[in-house]
Amino acid sequence: MIALGTIATRPRNMSVEIKKEIQLEIAHALFIDIVGYSKLSINQQRTVVDELSEVVHRSDQFQKAEAAERLIKIPTGDGMALVFYTSPEAPAQCAIEVSRMLKSIHAYNFGWACTAVR
């Protein structure tokens, strides 16, 4: 599963001094999940997570956000969450790039054991 979301954080119970020091930012999240992960062997799980990570790291949006230090990467076991502090389009474009690369991998049969990423 690839899901997108926007996160706005605002602390509620903070003193005025602390609020002045904090710069609020809007983040845009991309959640990626490997379909059928739990049905795979441990070795296959490790392989598909590594391959997914490699594909995500090759996407232009990921590389741009990471180079600008505007990205948080959170592994989730059977996928990952990417939090972009760039534009709302960044996670959507990253999802498109990852989807295209995965389709290419499936087309050339490079060993993906799972059937889909959602």
C-alpha positions in Angstrom: 0.0 0.0 0.0 1.2 3.4 -0.8 -0.6 6.0 1.2 -0.1 9.8 1.3 -0.9 12.2 4.1 -0.2 15.7 5.4 0.8 16.2 9.0 0.7 19.5 10.8 1.9 19.5 14.4 1.2 22.2 17.0 2.0 21.6 20.6 -0.9 22.6 22.9 0.4 23.2 26.4 3.6 25.2 25.9 4.8 28.3 27.5 5.1 31.5 25.5 8.9 31.4 25.5 9.0 27.9 24.1 6.5 28.7 21.4 8.6 31.6 20.2 11.6 29.3 19.6 9.7 26.7 17.7 9.2 26.9 14.0 6.2 24.9 12.9 6.4 23.0 9.7 4.0 21.0 7.6 5.2 17.5 6.7 3.9 15.2 3.9 4.0 11.5 4.5 4.3 8.5 2.2 3.5 5.0 3.7 4.7 1.9 1.8 3.7 -1.6 2.7 4.7 -4.9 1.1 1.6 -7.1 0.2 2.0 -10.7 1.4 5.0 -10.0 3.5 3.9 -12.2 6.5 3.5 -15.2 4.1 7.1 -15.0 3.0 10.0 -16.9 4.6 12.4 -14.9 6.8 15.0 -14.9 4.0 12.5 -13.7 1.5 11.2 -11.0 3.8 14.7 -9.7 4.3 15.3 -9.7 0.5 12.1 -7.9 -0.5 12.6 -5.2 2.2 16.2 -4.7 1.1 15.1 -4.5 -2.6 12.2 -2.1 -1.7 14.6 0.1 0.2 17.1 0.2 -2.7 14.3 1.2 -5.1 13.0 3.9 -2.8 16.6 5.3 -2.3 17.0 5.5 -6.1 13.9 7.7 -6.6 14.6 11.3 -7.6 12.3 12.7 -4.9 13.9 10.7 -2.2 17.4 11.7 -3.2 16.5 15.4 -3.5 14.8 15.5 -0.1 17.6 13.6 1.6 20.3 15.8 0.0 18.4 18.8 1.4 18.0 17.1 4.8 14.3 17.5 4.4 13.3 13.8 4.8 12.7 11.4 7.7 12.8 7.7 7.0 11.0 5.3 9.3 11.3 1.5 8.7 8.0 -0.3 9.6 9.1 -3.9 9.3 7.2 -4.7 6.1 7.7 -1.3 4.5 8.5 2.2 5.5 7.2 5.7 6.1 8.8 8.6 4.5 8.1 12.1 5.8 9.0 14.9 3.4 9.5 18.5 4.5 9.5 19.8 1.0 6.3 20.0 -1.0 3.0 18.1 -1.0 3.8 16.8 -4.4 7.1 15.1 -3.2 5.6 12.0 -1.6 3.1 11.6 -4.5 5.9 11.9 -7.1 8.1 9.5 -5.0 5.2 7.0 -5.0 4.9 7.2 -8.8 8.6 6.8 -9.2 8.8 3.8 -6.9 5.7 2.2 -8.6 7.3 2.6 -12.0 10.6 1.1 -10.9 8.9 -1.8 -9.2 6.9 -2.5 -12.3 10.1 -2.5 -14.3 11.7 -4.9 -11.9 8.7 -7.2 -12.1 8.7 -7.0 -15.9 12.4 -8.1 -16.0 11.8 -10.7 -13.2 14.7 -9.6 -10.9 13.5 -11.9 -8.1 10.8 -10.0 -6.2 9.1 -12.6 -4.1 6.1 -10.5 -3.3 3.3 -9.7 -5.7 2.7 -6.1 -4.9 3.5 -3.0 -2.9 0.6 -1.1 -1.5 
